[in-house]
Amino acid sequence: MNTRVLLVEDDPTLLDAIARLLASHAMQVDTLRDGAVADARLAGGDGYDVLVLDIGLPGMDGFEIVRRVRARGSAVPVLLLTARDAVEDRVKGLELGADDYLVKPFATPELVARVRALARRHAPRPAVLALGTLTLDSATRRAKVGERIVDLSAREWAVLEYLLQHVSRVVSKQQIIDAILPLGDDVTPNAVEVYISRVRQKTADAGIAIRTIRGFGYMLEPASA
């Protein structure tokens, strides 16, 4: 299912560029240029997965939109876009309830990664993911093969969790990198290979297989498949 994004930006050139960028990454993007119109749309409960919001908008500024969104009890993730790089502006946006903040000009891959990360956090997830004899319990942050506890680093957990969320589907190294990105430092494709190797070793007796699909990425499936 495509990620639904509401993009609110008053610069028509930038609005079109961002909309095209997100759409090229399989996101469904609705666009608006007026803050008051955006607030009315959000008040109607259109079920967006992420709100990408400029601060300097006609009709109603981004800060007020965020305040109203949270006052209505909505948990939709909000990414603020702005040319304002003052610390007090960033703090104000986050204190009002925004989830992330990106200062213009920004690198387009970073924008895509941040939107994806916010969408993942907002998406409902099962408490326990399982395949073969492997289980990942997100509530306790515990991984087990049968009754054996598997010691995973935060990044190994993120890699394995992402694979379990996409069983029998090919996922690229870039998709895995995007899944790890919220943990902090930059991740390289070579680092992904290292994490995959470690996860394979730690789950070798779990009845699962992480197949390398050359030129495309990886696929997790039952070992008997």
Disulfide bonds with the S-S distance in Angstrom:
none
